Every structure is written in structure tokens, then in C-alpha cells.
Amino acid sequence: MKKIIRLFWQIPSLTIGLFICFVIGGMLSGLSESGSDESDPEAVATAAQTAGLLLLSCFITVLTVIPLLWYTRWRGLKLSLAVFILYFGISTFMTQIESIFFNSALAIPADMQGQIILSGLIVAILFAPLSVWIMGKMRGIGEVASSMPTRQLLTKGLLLGFIYLCVYLLFGYFIAWQSAAVRLFYQGNSDIVPFGQHMLGIVTDGPALIFFQLIRGVIWASLAWLVIQMTEGSWWIKGLIIGLLFGVMATGGLLLPNPFMPAEVRWAHLWETSSSNFVFGFIAGWILRWPLLKGLQDKTTSG
């Protein structure tokens, strides 16, 4: 009961703390100064709206971080490092490598891409220990999770990479690609072809996308395995935690307006990415579930 009562001050504290981390990250990286014009009333109004949306994004993100820290078996510096890897990996690294891949359409200047990555790094460095401290997990000795045979880990990582590719293509076509604005943004026209013909076009004309998303899928699987290692509870609880982290952290930035993506395209990607990442995260929790792995390990050992 005391843990639940503490949430009434931990949630707003984490939200404000994360917002301040973003302010510091934007200032130190120079990102907050990019394109700013304090003499333009419209620019000031846009900045105020962005700040409000950023605060909302911080609040939603905190609601996904709390379950992770609630069920974690780790403590102190080890936990802070894990939160840093997850936060930076999901919210910055995984999103920005995709932005770079599709930059022919986004046209984000290289210096701004560097500022975005640096800002995300600063936010992660500041927020990780802050979140651990506010949630009261800074002290104590954490439990050590059981290990998985290397062959199983590699096999499941590759399997999840393929599953991520399938989820990415399915949700991309049936959610994002159904928007005429998205099609116009990426292919220059709003024409749409049937799903089979669309997939055939990707395989024949854009095999680099297949390989790129397979690699991203393996990286997502690695982040999911980290969550599995650091948390306790049933597989479906871990799957929900992974799904929420992947679905929310990777899409928080899409709540904010930006000059490189029209609003319709941004919202289409928000619904597509949040839903597909959640589904994939939950699947990852199921595939990496410990009871199955332990049973397989016991059979391997006995054999």
C-alpha cells in the first residue's frame, strides 16, 4: 500500500524531472536554439504548444518507466546503467537510425541530426539515475538472473528480427500506408497498390529496407532481453512492460510538431509505430519467456 501511495508524488516528480532533463539536453546540445525566433509571436506560440506537448510526452513516458522500475530485480548503478541503455536505445538510437535511413524524404540537416542524438544522450544520462533514485531503487543488492544458452539466445534473436520485419511491414502498409499524405510524402504521389504488389515492390526495388529492418529487429530483441533479465514476474507482465516501453518511448517525439514531417504523416506514423512496437514487444516477452527457456535448458543439460 505504501508503494502505491508513493506513486502520487513519484509520478509528477519523474514527469517534471524528465521535462527538465529535456530542457537541459536541448540547451547543451544547441537543439533548443535551432530555428528559434523570440521576436515572432507565432514562433513563441508554437514553442509554448511544443512545451505543453513535451510535458505530456514526459508524463506518458514516465507511466511506462514506472512498471519497469516497479518489477525490476536490479538496484543502484547497475539499474541506472540498464535504464540509460533502454531509454537512449529506444527513444534516440532506434528512432534516429531510421530517420537517417529515410532522410531522403525527411531532409534533416546533418548538424541537426547530431544535435538530436546529443540531446537524447544527455537526457538519458540525467534521467536514468534520477528515475532510479526517485523510485527508491538506488540502494540495495539486486538479484542475479539466470543465464540463457548462447545458441538459444542467438536463435531467438534472429527469430525476433524476422518477426519484427513482418510486423513492421504489416503495420506499415495497413496503418501508415493507408494515408494518402504518407504515400505522397515518401513516393511523390498518392497512388496505392494491393498488399502483395506492394511487398513485391519492396523486395525487388528496396532490398536495403528489408536488411535494415532485420538488423533493427535484432537490436529490438536485444533490448527486450535486457528487460527480461532485469525484471521479475510472469512472462505476460514482462511482455506488457516491453511492449509499453517500445510503443511509447519510440513514439514520444511524434507528439511534437516538427518542420520535417507534415502533421498527417506524423500522426499516421505515431499510430503505426506505437501499435506495432507494442505488439512486437509483447511477442518478444512471450518468445523470451523464462519457463520455456528453462525447460529447454534442462533438456539440453540432461541430454
Residue pairs with C-beta under 8 A, 6 or more apart in sequence:
3 70
6 136
7 66
10 66
10 134
10 135
11 59
11 62
11 63
11 66
13 134
14 62
14 65
14 66
14 130
14 131
14 134
14 135
15 55
15 58
15 59
15 62
16 58
17 127
17 130
17 131
17 134
18 58
18 61
18 62
18 123
18 127
18 131
19 54
19 55
19 58
21 122
21 123
21 126
21 127
21 130
22 54
22 58
22 119
22 123
23 32
24 122
24 123
24 126
25 31
25 118
25 119
25 120
25 121
25 122
25 123
25 126
26 32
26 119
27 33
28 118
28 119
28 122
29 115
29 116
29 118
29 119
29 122
30 115
31 112
31 115
31 116
31 118
31 119
34 112
34 115
35 259
36 43
36 47
37 43
38 44
46 257
49 257
50 256
50 257
53 255
53 256
53 257
54 255
54 256
56 255
57 252
57 253
57 255
57 256
58 252
60 248
60 252
61 91
61 248
61 249
61 252
63 244
63 248
64 241
64 244
64 245
64 247
64 248
64 249
65 83
65 87
65 131
65 245
66 135
67 240
67 241
67 244
68 83
68 86
68 227
68 230
68 231
68 241
68 245
69 79
69 83
69 131
69 132
69 135
69 137
70 135
71 231
71 232
71 233
71 237
71 238
71 241
72 79
72 82
72 137
72 142
72 230
72 231
72 232
73 142
73 143
73 145
73 230
73 231
73 232
74 82
74 137
74 142
74 143
74 230
75 137
75 138
75 139
75 140
75 141
75 142
76 132
76 137
76 138
76 139
76 140
76 142
78 142
79 132
79 137
79 142
79 230
80 128
80 129
80 132
80 138
81 128
82 226
82 230
83 127
83 128
83 131
83 132
84 124
84 125
84 128
85 223
85 226
86 223
86 226
86 227
86 245
86 249
87 123
87 124
87 127
87 128
87 249
88 120
88 121
88 124
89 219
89 223
90 223
90 245
90 246
90 249
90 250
91 120
91 123
91 124
91 249
91 250
91 252
91 253
92 116
92 117
92 120
92 121
92 123
92 124
93 117
93 120
94 216
94 219
94 220
94 223
94 250
95 250
95 253
96 113
96 116
96 117
96 120
97 216
98 216
99 106
99 108
99 113
99 116
100 113
101 209
101 212
102 186
103 113
105 185
105 186
106 260
106 261
107 260
108 116
108 260
129 138
132 138
143 232
145 228
145 229
145 230
146 290
146 294
148 293
148 297
149 296
149 297
149 300
152 293
152 296
152 297
153 225
156 221
156 287
156 288
157 218
157 221
157 222
157 225
158 218
159 287
160 217
160 218
160 220
160 221
160 224
160 280
160 283
160 284
160 287
160 288
161 214
161 215
161 216
161 217
161 218
161 220
161 221
162 214
162 217
163 217
163 280
163 283
163 287
164 213
164 214
164 216
164 217
164 220
164 221
164 280
165 210
165 213
165 214
165 217
167 276
167 279
167 280
167 283
168 213
168 217
168 276
169 199
169 202
169 213
170 276
171 272
171 273
171 275
171 276
171 279
172 272
172 276
173 195
173 198
173 199
174 195
175 268
175 271
175 272
175 275
175 276
176 182
176 268
176 269
176 271
176 272
177 183
177 192
177 198
178 192
179 264
179 265
179 268
180 190
180 192
181 190
181 262
181 264
181 265
181 268
182 264
182 265
182 268
182 269
183 189
183 190
183 191
183 192
184 190
185 261
185 262
185 265
192 198
193 201
202 209
202 210
203 210
217 280
220 246
220 277
220 280
220 281
220 284
221 284
221 288
223 246
224 242
224 246
224 281
224 284
224 285
224 288
225 288
227 238
227 241
227 242
227 245
227 285
228 238
228 242
228 285
228 288
228 290
231 237
231 238
231 241
235 285
235 286
235 288
235 289
235 290
235 291
236 282
236 285
236 286
238 285
238 288
238 289
239 281
239 282
239 283
239 284
239 285
239 286
239 289
240 282
240 285
241 285
242 281
242 282
242 284
242 285
243 277
243 278
243 279
243 280
243 281
243 282
243 285
244 278
244 281
245 281
246 277
246 278
246 280
246 281
247 273
247 274
247 275
247 277
247 278
247 281
248 274
250 273
250 274
250 277
251 269
251 270
251 273
251 274
251 277
254 266
254 267
254 269
254 270
254 273
255 270
257 263
257 266
258 266
261 269
